[in-house]
Amino acid sequence: MIRSALITLNKRYFGKHSPVIAASRFVTSNRSSNRSYNAGEALGNRTANDQAHYSRESHSPRAAAAAAAQRQKQSRGKSNSRIVSSEWLSITNIPPLSTLDDLLVDVERIAQTELSMGIVDLDAAQKMMDNQSASSSSISSEEDQQPPQLPIWQPDVSTPYPPHLVVEARLSLSTLKRPTGWYLRFPNRSVVHALLSHIGEANKLETQYNRLQFATRAKNSKELKRHKKEKLEEEPDLMEIFEFSWNDVPTKPLKCAWKRVTVTPFDINIDRNRIESQDAMKYGISDNVVRVENCSRDSTVDSVMHFFSRYDLSDERNDNLKAVEQIVKGSEKRHDAIARHVTPSTTNSFLVRFASAADARAAVREKQNVEFMGRRMRLAQYSRQIIDEESS
């Protein structure tokens, strides 16, 4: 197995102080308990800071103002960066033609793995830490040394969640209305923290393996140079380079189809102005919408509608959205477009809304790379979204 091989090779190179031995501990069965203790430690930082500043604030207004500024400074530091405060995740660096289903397959794998390990309920743990700090005077020193047993979050039976635990999924669009990523909302921040911890542990394991491989190659190179310099007759003592495989560990990075994606948390209330998902909602993006690119600058909405007249388009009276809408107007020169701070494209682009996703797939299959007004059109169908009407 990977863990035993990593420990064996590291002991040969570094002895008992191997840097990879500590990193390989999270693939063992006590991984969830270590994570629970880390979450409780991070949640308890604010409580300890409040107790430390309590006596200072009671002396003078100047001391109270200084204590408040210190707490605000610490809230931006490492203590709060370890625990997320939002139930949203930002997924970027996705493949160009990927769909939401390609991403949810791996999200479901991580979510089910974390549920089996145990997801720490951060809200309940925060309340427990507050109650513990309020009654800290009655707690003995022996109990303080014991790590707190934090509560575990389980999905509510009355609120059925899908296996991937994604409540809402909004598409992120570029200026050319091309998909660039996803914004995923989960039931609470505890699930987000568990997913980020899972991905962070996978990145840590990969980093430690790369260091081990580098040390292995350096050790072999040094042994070969010594053997060649001293002209020894016996074979050099070379170490085997260990081949790493994600199939042997439960902690794996998040992928969308074949590509590894970038995952970061964000607060939708703070970053609402930069969320491109509002554009996706504004344009009614779904799997029945097709993006038509590389059209002539002389093309219009009527000409594109006539080109797709043999397909059933959406009814504008029911959807309050046009069946064909121009989203990019091409300019004669690319550098002129950049100078005017508009989309740098020399061709027109349109959104075509069909009556169903089947009509959209048929149009992409039959009209892809077909010549239209002197240019070959490029068609791409959007993926479906999961929109929570109450939150939007």
Disulfide bonds with the S-S distance in Angstrom:
none
